[in-house]
Amino acid sequence: MQLRYNYRAYPDAAQCRALAKAFGCARVVWNDCLRDRKEAHAAGLPYVMSAELSRLRITQAKRTQERTWLADVSAVVLQQSLRDLDTAYKNFFDSLRGKRKGRRVGPPRFKSKKDTRQSIRLTTNAFSLRNDGTVYVAKVGNLKVRWSRRLPAAPTSLTVTRDGSGRYFLSFVVDSEPGILPEAEADTGVDLGLSAFAVLSDGRRIDSPRFLRRAEKKLRRLGRELSRKAKGSRNRAKARLKVARQHARVADRRRDWHHKASTQIIRDNQAVFVEDLAVSGLGRTRLAKSVHDAGWSAFVGMLEYKAVKHGRTFAKVDRAFPSSQICSACGFRDGPKPLNIRQWACGACGTVHDRDHNAARNVLFEGRRIVAAGRAETLNAGGAPVRRAHVPAQRGEAGSPRKGQPTRAGIPGLQAREHVNR
C-alpha cells in the first residue's frame, strides 16, 4: 500500500527563488500542453499524445528565445507536470465513462501564478536524502527539513508544495506493508453530527472542537484589516498573509484532531461502520459553515485508509438508511422526526432512545449486515487477510510506524534521534 508522509521544509532565500522558478516552469508546461489539446479538440483534430507534447513544449521549447528559461529547472519537474496533466485527463475521461466512482471530475483547468497552492513533483532521480538530514532537490539544493518521524521505507516520489500562508512542505510517497494491529473484540457504529462530532454505538460521545468557530473573532478582525488596505499594496499583501496563516492554523488543528480521534477509534475496534453522509449537499445549506468546520469527509477518509493499514474492517452505510427512524431495541420503524427532537420513545416497545445513540446502534447493525453479505468496500472485510494493494496516498499524515515495522529506512541523519509519535 502507498502512504504519504508530510514534513515541513525551511528553504533559504536563494532556494525559495529556485523553487518559485520551478513552480512557474511547471505551470507554464502544464498550460502550454493543455492549450494545445484544447485547440486540437476545438479544431476537430485527434487527441495530442504526450510524446508529441513533450517534444514540442519541453525539448524544443528550451531552444527558443521565449522559453529558454525552462532549462533553468530540472527536466524531471517539466516531465512530471506533463504526466500530471495526463492523469487529470484520464480521471476526467474515466469519470465521463462511469469508470471512476464518486463525484464527477471536471476537465483540467489552466493554472495561475496567483493560485494559493503551488507544487512540483519529482521522481527518485531528481531528489535524494542526505546523511546530514537534508533533502537534495535537483537545481534547488539541500533543503532543511523538520523530521517529525522516520520514513518506513525509501520514498518513491517527492512533492514540494508551497501553501497560501507561505509554508513549504515535502511530501514523500512510500510503499509500505500494512501494520496489522492485535485483534480487538469490539466493533462500533459511528453517527456523525454537529452538536456532538460523533456518537459511538457503545454510548461514547466525542464533542466537536469547532476550531473555525473558536477562531472566528480573530478572523473577522483580520478580514476587516485586509479590506482597509489598498489593492496591490505591500500592506495588503502582508494582511492577506496574516489571514492565510490564521486559516492554516485552524486547518492544522482540525487535521491533527481528526488524526488522533480516528486513530483511537481504529485501535479500539476490530470493525468500524459509518454512515455515508451527503456532505456536499449539506455544505449548501444554512449549516454550511458548521458542516465544513466539522470536516466529516476528511475524518471518514482517515478511518477508511487506517482501517486498511491496520487490518481492520471498515464499511459505509448507505445515506438512505433510516438510522434515526428505527428502534434499535425492537426494529420498529417509527417514522421521520424533526432535528429538534433529541429523544423519543418507541411506539412499539416503549424504549426511550437518545436520537444519536440510537442512530449509531442502527449503523452498527446495518454495517454488520453489510459485512455478512460480503458487500463491504474494504480489502479486509469479514476478517479476510489484508492483501498488499494500492491505497491512495493521503495528503495529511500517514501515521507513525508501529512496533515491528522497519523505521530506519530512508531517513539518513536521523538514526540517533528520538522517534516522535503523533
PyMOL commands that set and color helices and strands:
alter all, ss='L'
color gray80, all
select helices_A, chain A and resi 13-42+50-59+61-63+68-72+75-97+124-126+211-227+234-268+279-282+288-294+296-309+355-372+381-383
alter helices_A, ss='H'
color red, helices_A
select strands_A, chain A and resi 2-10+118-123+127-129+135-137+141-146+155-162+168-175+187-192+196-200+205-207+271-275+313-317+343-345+352-354
alter strands_A, ss='S'
color yellow, strands_A
deselect
rebuild
show_as cartoon
